């Protein structure tokens, strides 16, 4: 897992930040199909057992319920509901299961 560092004012790496994640993050090669509030395909950037970060230029407000369908060639399709916990305008949204 990559370490994160606080950046000092002069741009040099500073003190190492403590790990805040509750579980290991994975970077799957997955597309999801958003069913609600919009119907669109989204790319999963990272995922763990508590949620995922998806690429989208649609900024949903924090607390929005998003229903998604995840499928792969070798596994059955899974439909899940998640809430937006963070929105990075024009980049993506963090969803918590």
C-alpha positions as CSV (number, residue, x, y, z in Angstrom):
1,X,0.0,0.0,0.0
2,X,1.3,3.5,-0.9
3,X,2.2,5.7,2.0
4,X,0.9,9.2,2.2
5,X,2.9,12.2,3.4
6,X,2.0,15.7,4.4
7,X,3.6,18.2,2.0
8,X,5.6,21.1,3.6
9,X,5.3,24.7,2.4
10,X,8.5,24.4,0.3
11,X,7.0,21.3,-1.5
12,X,9.2,18.7,0.2
13,X,7.7,15.6,1.7
14,X,7.0,16.0,5.4
15,X,5.6,13.9,8.2
16,X,4.0,10.6,7.2
17,X,0.2,10.6,7.6
18,X,-1.5,7.8,9.6
19,X,-3.4,5.2,7.7
20,X,-7.2,6.1,7.8
21,X,-8.6,3.3,5.7
22,X,-10.6,0.5,7.4
23,X,-9.6,-2.1,4.8
24,X,-7.2,-2.7,1.9
25,X,-8.1,-0.8,-1.3
26,X,-8.2,-2.5,-4.7
27,X,-8.1,-1.0,-8.2
28,X,-10.3,-3.4,-10.2
29,X,-10.8,-3.1,-13.9
30,X,-14.6,-2.7,-13.5
31,X,-17.4,-0.8,-15.1
32,X,-20.6,-0.4,-13.2
33,X,-24.0,0.5,-14.5
34,X,-25.7,3.2,-12.5
35,X,-29.4,2.5,-12.2
36,X,-30.4,5.4,-10.0
37,X,-30.5,8.4,-10.0
38,X,-29.2,8.3,-13.6
39,X,-28.7,5.4,-16.0
40,X,-25.1,5.5,-17.1
41,X,-21.9,3.4,-17.1
42,X,-19.1,4.5,-14.7
43,X,-15.5,3.3,-14.2
44,X,-14.6,2.1,-10.7
45,X,-11.3,3.7,-9.7
46,X,-10.8,2.0,-6.4
47,X,-12.9,-0.3,-4.1
48,X,-12.8,-1.9,-0.7
49,X,-15.2,-3.8,1.5
50,X,-16.8,-0.5,2.7
51,X,-17.3,1.3,-0.6
52,X,-15.8,2.5,-3.9
53,X,-14.7,5.6,-5.8
54,X,-16.2,6.0,-9.3
55,X,-15.2,8.4,-12.1
56,X,-18.0,10.7,-13.0
57,X,-18.4,14.4,-14.0
58,X,-21.9,14.4,-12.4
59,X,-21.6,15.9,-8.9
60,X,-24.2,14.2,-6.7
61,X,-24.7,15.9,-3.3
62,X,-23.4,14.2,-0.2
63,X,-26.0,11.7,1.1
64,X,-27.5,10.9,-2.3
65,X,-28.5,7.2,-2.7
66,X,-26.9,5.6,-5.8
67,X,-28.1,2.2,-7.0
68,X,-25.5,0.3,-9.1
69,X,-25.2,-3.0,-10.9
70,X,-21.8,-4.6,-11.0
71,X,-21.2,-7.5,-13.4
72,X,-18.2,-9.4,-14.8
73,X,-17.9,-12.3,-17.2
74,X,-17.2,-14.9,-14.6
75,X,-19.4,-13.8,-11.6
76,X,-23.1,-13.2,-11.2
77,X,-24.4,-9.7,-11.4
78,X,-24.7,-7.8,-8.1
79,X,-27.1,-4.9,-7.5
80,X,-26.1,-2.7,-4.6
81,X,-27.1,0.6,-2.9
82,X,-24.6,3.1,-1.6
83,X,-24.6,6.7,-0.3
84,X,-22.4,9.5,-1.6
85,X,-19.9,10.4,1.1
86,X,-17.7,12.7,-0.9
87,X,-17.9,14.5,-4.3
88,X,-14.9,15.8,-6.2
89,X,-16.3,18.1,-8.9
90,X,-15.6,16.8,-12.4
91,X,-13.5,13.9,-11.1
92,X,-15.6,11.4,-9.2
93,X,-17.6,10.4,-6.1
94,X,-16.9,8.3,-3.1
95,X,-19.7,5.8,-2.3
96,X,-20.2,3.9,1.0
97,X,-22.1,0.6,1.0
